[in-house]
Amino acid sequence: MNTPIDLHILDGKKKIHFIGIGGSGMFPLVQILHSKGYEISGSDNNPTDTLEIERSMGIRVILGQRAENIQGADLIVYTAAILPDNPELVAAKASGIPMIERAYLLGLLTRHYSDCICVSGTHGKTTTTSMITQILMEAGTDPTVVIGGKLPIIDGSGRSGNSQIMVCEACEFADHFLMLDPDIAVILNVDADHLEYFKTLDNIIASFRKFASMANKMVLLNSDDPNTIQAVKGIDRPLVTFGWSSHNDYYPQNILLDKEGSASFDLMHQGQKLADLSIYVPGRHNILNAVAACAACLAVGVKPEQLAQGLAHFHGAHRRFEILGQKNGVTIADDYAHHPAELKVTLEAAKQMHYKNVWAVFQPFTYSRTAMLLEDFAKVLPIADHVVMSEIMGSREVNTYNIYTKDLADKIPGSVWFPTFEEIAAYVMSHAQPGDLVITLGCGDVYKCAKMMLAD
């Protein structure tokens, strides 16, 4: 990822075409560039809610990818997930139209702001970035925003602001975050993921070290996480820490949790109380996300007394323990968790709430992750009272691992799996009882299953 970024690639461009316009990483860039007056078009293979939102914005969205879709474009944006034989990608290369990968485009945008907060970490990026955004918006700072999930206060996952503050997710996948230009580099945690690319945890730690070294002003890090500490060891950047205990610069104190999923705590800074805070997203891990969010906002000029309002109005980002509704007394929720560590904290949070039984409806995502972390998945999924699974969503991969959902189900006594969402929805809704919670889990399209349950 050392290819230099052409800082002038947008100069003189009017029409920008996105290959894979429905992707979670593409949508915020579409929103930002659309708001800046660019004429946007794009294509994708599967109908999604995001495509409908983009169409409602007046954007030309084509279902299905064909060479002729790129005609008239001044610039082509594509993602790393697009396969080399994609007809639009092939046509774009042959046409000579300038092309830019999504991560490079985001990197270009980050260079336009003097207070760019880039939020990294294996887990919690979207929630923390969303918390930061909510606080900044309610404090009147008018930030530019790029989030990996939709947030009601910005009516999507991206916005173009008029201040020098930008907040964006910094995803480590394929070293994409090394394209960014962070002023404040936030590291929430470092864990083993994307091993099909990184191969080893040591390589992941080394990549986060490079990211931290790029910070122009400071690194804000979770010093209770050993891998994060390893990643920043010896780097020549100002370090500000957050965590659970008082050895950190920022930490929570006097924590109170309730069974409805909310929490209150005092935000402390070097032994001094800054604010009384309450959050309304479930899970103890979200307290730490809130501490990180507050520390980042304070670093760009938000006053301590402005923190509480933003957090009090934050009720989660789209697909982050999102309560979708009730059917026959059964609560249906949806969450993006797709790594064992994420599943663990999400299911533990659900179990601590007031529900009778928790149903985990899990869609494994990518063959490599399922194969490499199979034992970890088998340990955490049984936190739920009932485990139901779909087939693995391969996404960009071919199943060279010879791994199937049945291999995971065989390791979880009492679990079941079905080939289709229709079968899963029918099974769960015929067995779940009033007072139960059903939570669909995964970063693919398992949310469609949750909608089927509500529609049943």
C-alpha positions in Angstrom: 0.0 0.0 0.0 2.8 2.4 -0.8 1.3 3.7 -4.1 1.4 7.5 -3.9 -1.9 9.3 -3.9 -2.6 11.8 -6.8 -3.8 14.8 -4.8 -5.3 16.3 -7.9 -7.2 13.4 -9.3 -10.5 15.1 -8.6 -9.5 18.3 -10.4 -11.7 19.0 -13.3 -13.9 16.0 -12.8 -17.7 16.2 -12.9 -19.0 12.6 -13.3 -17.9 9.9 -11.0 -18.9 6.3 -11.3 -18.7 3.8 -8.4 -18.3 0.1 -9.1 -20.0 -1.5 -6.1 -21.9 1.6 -5.0 -23.9 -0.2 -2.4 -20.9 -1.1 -0.2 -20.6 0.2 3.3 -17.3 1.8 2.5 -18.6 3.4 -0.7 -21.8 4.9 0.6 -20.3 7.7 2.8 -18.0 8.7 0.0 -21.0 8.9 -2.4 -22.8 11.1 0.1 -19.8 13.5 0.6 -19.1 13.8 -3.2 -22.8 14.1 -4.0 -23.1 17.0 -1.5 -20.1 18.7 -3.1 -21.9 18.8 -6.5 -20.4 15.8 -8.4 -22.7 13.9 -10.7 -22.6 10.3 -9.3 -23.6 7.0 -10.9 -22.9 3.5 -9.8 -23.7 -0.2 -10.0 -24.0 -3.2 -7.8 -25.1 -6.8 -8.1 -27.6 -7.2 -5.2 -30.6 -5.0 -4.2 -30.1 -3.4 -0.8 -31.5 -0.7 1.4 -28.4 1.4 0.6 -29.2 1.4 -3.1 -32.7 2.6 -2.5 -31.4 5.5 -0.4 -28.9 6.4 -3.1 -31.7 6.3 -5.7 -33.8 8.6 -3.5 -30.8 11.1 -3.5 -31.2 11.3 -7.3 -28.2 9.1 -8.1 -28.3 6.8 -11.1 -27.9 3.3 -9.7 -27.8 0.3 -12.0 -28.4 -3.3 -10.8 -25.9 -5.6 -12.6 -22.5 -4.8 -13.8 -21.8 -4.3 -17.5 -19.1 -2.5 -19.5 -21.5 0.1 -20.8 -22.3 1.4 -17.3 -19.1 3.4 -17.1 -19.8 5.5 -20.3 -19.6 9.2 -19.7 -17.6 9.0 -16.4 -14.6 11.2 -15.7 -13.4 9.1 -12.8 -14.0 5.4 -11.8 -14.1 4.4 -8.1 -13.8 0.7 -7.2 -13.2 -1.4 -4.1 -10.7 -4.0 -3.3 -13.5 -6.6 -3.2 -14.1 -6.1 -6.9 -12.7 -9.1 -8.8 -10.2 -8.5 -11.6 -12.6 -9.9 -14.3 -15.5 -7.6 -13.3 -16.7 -6.3 -16.7 -16.8 -2.6 -15.6 -13.3 -2.8 -14.1 -12.0 -4.4 -17.3 -13.8 -1.8 -19.4 -12.5 1.1 -17.2 -8.9 -0.1 -17.6 -9.3 -0.4 -21.3 -10.9 3.0 -21.6 -8.1 5.0 -20.0 -10.6 6.8 -17.7 -8.8 7.7 -14.4 -9.4 5.1 -11.7 -9.0 5.2 -7.9 -9.6 2.5 -5.3 -12.0 3.5 -2.5 -9.3 3.5 0.2 -7.1 5.9 -1.8 -10.1 8.2 -2.3 -10.8 8.3 1.4 -7.1 8.9 2.0 -7.3 11.9 -0.4 -10.2 13.3 1.5 -8.5 13.0 4.9 -5.7 15.3 3.6 -8.1 18.2 3.4 -8.6 18.5 7.1 -6.3 19.7 10.0 -8.2 17.8 12.7 -8.8 14.4 11.2 -9.8 11.7 13.8 -9.2 8.3 12.3 -10.7 5.5 14.4 -9.0 2.1 14.1 -9.3 -1.2 15.9 -10.3 -4.8 15.2 -13.6 -4.2 17.0 -15.8 -1.2 17.9 -14.8 1.2 15.1 -18.3 2.0 13.8 -19.8 2.5 17.2 -17.0 4.7 18.4 -16.9 6.7 15.2 -20.7 7.1 15.5 -20.4 8.3 19.1 -17.8 10.8 18.2 -20.0 12.0 15.3 -23.0 12.4 17.6 -21.1 14.4 20.1 -19.5 16.6 17.5 -22.8 17.2 15.7 -24.6 18.2 18.9 -21.7 20.4 19.9 -22.1 22.3 16.7 -18.7 21.6 15.2 -20.0 20.7 11.7 -17.6 17.8 11.0 -17.1 15.8 7.8 -17.9 12.2 8.5 -17.2 8.7 7.1 -18.7 5.8 9.1 -19.0 2.1 8.2 -22.7 2.1 9.3 -25.7 4.4 9.0 -26.3 7.0 11.8 -29.7 8.8 12.1 -28.2 12.2 13.0 -26.4 12.5 9.7 -29.1 10.5 7.7 -26.6 8.0 6.4 -23.0 7.1 6.8 -21.3 10.2 5.5 -21.6 14.0 5.4 -19.6 16.9 4.2 -19.0 19.6 6.8 -17.5 23.1 6.7 -15.1 22.9 9.6 -11.6 21.5 9.7 -12.7 18.5 11.7 -13.1 15.1 10.0 -13.9 11.8 11.7 -13.6 8.5 9.8 -13.3 4.8 10.4 -9.8 3.5 9.7 -10.2 -0.1 8.6 -7.1 -2.4 8.7 -8.4 -4.7 6.0 -5.7 -5.1 3.3 -3.8 -2.2 5.1 -6.4 0.3 3.8 -5.9 2.5 6.9 -2.3 3.2 5.8 -3.7 5.4 3.0 -5.2 7.8 5.5 -3.6 11.0 6.9 -4.6 10.9 10.6 -4.1 13.9 12.9 -5.5 11.9 15.8 -5.0 8.1 15.4 -7.3 6.2 17.7 -6.6 2.5 18.4 -9.4 0.7 20.2 -7.8 -2.8 20.2 -5.7 -5.1 18.1 -6.8 -8.7 17.5 -6.3 -11.5 15.0 -8.5 -10.9 12.0 -8.2 -10.8 8.2 -5.6 -13.6 8.5 -6.1 -14.4 4.8 -4.2 -11.2 4.2 -2.0 -10.6 7.4 -1.2 -14.3 8.0 -0.1 -13.7 11.6 -1.0 -11.6 14.6 2.5 -10.1 14.5 1.9 -8.8 11.1 -1.3 -7.2 12.2 0.5 -5.5 15.1 3.2 -4.3 12.8 0.5 -2.7 10.5 -1.1 -0.9 13.4 2.4 0.3 14.4 2.7 1.9 10.9 -0.7 3.5 11.3 0.1 4.9 14.7 3.4 6.3 13.4 1.4 8.3 10.8 -0.4 10.4 13.4 0.3 14.1 12.9 -0.7 15.2 16.4 -1.3 12.3 18.8 -2.2 8.6 19.2 -5.2 7.9 21.5 -4.9 4.3 22.5 -6.4 1.6 24.8 -3.5 0.9 27.1 -5.4 -2.0 28.7 -5.0 -4.0 25.5 -1.6 -5.8 25.3 -1.5 -5.9 21.5 -2.2 -2.2 21.3 0.6 -1.5 23.7 2.9 -3.7 21.6 1.9 -1.8 18.5 2.8 1.7 19.8 5.9 0.6 21.7 8.7 3.0 21.0 7.0 5.2 18.4 7.8 8.9 18.3 4.3 10.3 18.7 2.5 11.9 21.7 0.5 9.1 23.4 -2.8 9.6 25.2 -4.3 6.6 26.9 -7.8 5.4 27.8 -8.9 2.2 29.6 -10.7 0.8 32.6 -8.2 1.8 35.4 -6.8 5.0 36.8 -3.3 4.4 35.3 -4.9 5.7 32.0 -5.3 9.4 31.1 -9.0 8.8 30.6 -11.1 6.2 32.4 -14.6 5.5 33.7 -15.4 5.5 37.4 -18.6 4.7 39.5 -20.1 2.5 36.7 -23.7 1.6 37.0 -25.3 -0.9 34.6 -29.0 -1.8 34.3 -30.8 -4.7 32.7 -32.3 -2.5 30.0 -28.9 -2.0 28.5 -28.0 1.5 29.6 -25.1 2.6 31.8 -23.9 5.6 33.7 -20.4 6.5 34.8 -18.1 9.4 35.7 -15.6 10.3 33.0 -12.2 10.8 34.7 -9.1 12.5 33.4 -5.8 12.1 35.4 -7.7 11.8 38.6 -10.1 14.6 38.0 -13.8 14.1 37.2 -14.8 15.8 33.9 -18.5 14.8 33.4 -21.4 12.6 34.5 -22.2 10.5 31.5 -25.0 8.0 30.5 -25.1 5.7 27.4 -28.0 3.9 26.0 -26.3 1.1 24.0 -25.9 -2.3 25.7 -22.7 -3.9 26.7 -19.9 -3.0 29.1 -17.5 -2.7 26.1 -19.5 0.3 25.0 -18.5 2.2 28.1 -14.9 2.0 26.9 -16.0 3.0 23.4 -17.7 6.1 25.0 -14.5 7.0 26.9 -12.5 6.8 23.7 -15.1 8.9 21.9 -15.1 11.6 24.6 -11.3 11.8 24.7 -11.2 12.2 20.9 -13.8 15.0 21.0 -12.0 16.8 23.8 -8.8 16.7 21.7 -10.5 18.8 18.9 -12.0 21.4 21.2 -15.3 20.0 22.5 -16.0 21.1 26.1 -16.5 18.6 28.9 -20.0 19.9 29.5 -20.9 19.1 25.8 -20.2 15.4 26.0 -23.2 14.3 28.0 -25.8 15.5 25.5 -24.3 13.7 22.5 -24.0 10.4 24.3 -27.5 10.7 25.8 -29.0 11.0 22.3 -26.9 8.2 20.8 -28.9 5.0 20.5 -26.5 3.0 18.3 -25.5 2.9 14.7 -27.3 0.9 12.1 -26.7 -2.9 12.6 -25.0 -2.4 16.0 -27.3 -4.2 18.4 -30.2 -2.5 16.6 -33.6 -3.4 17.9 -35.8 -3.8 14.8 -39.1 -4.6 16.4 -41.3 -7.3 18.0 -43.3 -10.2 16.7 -45.6 -12.3 18.9 -43.8 -11.0 22.0 -40.4 -11.9 20.5 -37.9 -9.1 20.2 -35.9 -9.1 16.9 -32.5 -7.3 16.8 -29.6 -7.2 14.4 -25.8 -6.8 14.8 -22.8 -6.6 12.6 -20.6 -8.9 14.8 -18.7 -11.3 12.6 -15.5 -12.0 14.7 -15.5 -14.2 17.8 -14.5 -11.3 20.0 -17.4 -9.2 18.7 -19.8 -12.1 19.1 -18.6 -12.6 22.7 -19.3 -9.1 23.9 -22.6 -8.8 22.0 -24.0 -12.0 23.3 -22.8 -11.3 26.8 -24.5 -8.0 26.7 -27.7 -9.6 25.4 -27.6 -12.2 28.2 -27.3 -9.5 30.9 -30.5 -7.9 29.7 -34.0 -8.7 30.7 -34.8 -11.3 28.0 -35.8 -14.9 28.8 -33.8 -16.6 26.2 -31.3 -15.3 23.6 -31.3 -16.7 20.1 -28.1 -16.2 18.1 -28.8 -16.4 14.3 -25.3 -16.3 12.8 -24.1 -16.0 9.2 -20.4 -16.8 9.0 -18.6 -14.4 6.7 -15.7 -15.6 4.5 -14.3 -19.1 4.3 -10.9 -18.0 5.5 -12.2 -16.4 8.7 -14.5 -19.3 9.5 -11.7 -21.9 8.9 -9.0 -20.0 10.8 -11.1 -19.0 13.8 -13.4 -22.1 13.8 -12.5 -23.1 17.4 -13.0 -19.5 18.7 -16.5 -19.3 17.0 -17.4 -22.7 18.6 -16.5 -21.3 22.1 -18.4 -18.0 21.9 -21.6 -18.8 20.1 -22.9 -21.1 22.9 -23.1 -18.0 25.1 -26.6 -17.7 23.5 -29.3 -20.1 24.7 -30.0 -21.2 21.1 -27.7 -21.1 18.1 -29.0 -21.1 14.5 -26.8 -20.6 11.5 -26.9 -20.0 7.8 -24.4 -21.2 5.1 -21.1 -19.3 5.0 -21.2 -16.1 2.9 -18.0 -16.4 0.9 -18.1 -12.8 -0.4 -14.8 -12.2 -2.4 -13.5 -15.7 -1.7 -13.5 -19.2 -3.2 -13.9 -22.1 -0.8 -10.4 -23.4 -1.1 -10.6 -24.2 2.6 -13.2 -26.9 2.2 -15.1 -25.4 5.2 -18.8 -25.5 5.7 -21.3 -24.3 8.3 -21.9 -28.0 9.2 -18.2 -28.1 10.5 -19.0 -25.3 13.0 -22.4 -26.7 13.9 -20.8 -30.1 14.7 -18.8 -28.3 17.4 -21.8 -26.6 19.1 -24.2 -29.1 20.7 -27.9 -28.3 20.0 -27.1 -25.9 17.2 -28.9 -26.1 13.9 -28.3 -24.7 10.4 -30.3 -24.2 7.3 -29.4 -23.3 3.7 -31.9 -20.4 3.3 -33.0 -17.5 5.3 -36.6 -18.5 4.8 -36.0 -21.8 6.6 -34.2 -20.0 9.4 -36.9 -17.5 9.9 -39.6 -20.2 9.9 -37.7 -22.3 12.4 -36.9 -19.5 14.8 -40.3 -18.0 14.8 -42.0 -21.3 15.4 -39.7 -22.1 18.4 -39.0 -18.7 20.1 -41.3 -17.8 23.0 -42.7 -14.4 24.1 -40.0 -12.6 26.1 -37.1 -14.0 24.0 -34.6 -12.0 22.1 -33.5 -13.1 18.5 -30.4 -11.4 17.3 -29.1 -11.9 13.8 -25.3 -11.6 13.6 -22.9 -11.1 10.8 -21.5 -8.5 8.4 -23.2 -10.0 5.3 -26.9 -9.9 4.5 -28.3 -11.8 7.5 -30.3 -8.7 8.4 -32.6 -9.8 5.6 -33.4 -12.8 7.8 -34.4 -10.5 10.7 -36.8 -8.7 8.4 -38.3 -12.0 7.3 -39.0 -12.9 11.0 -40.8 -9.6 11.5 -42.8 -10.0 8.4 -43.8 -13.6 9.1 
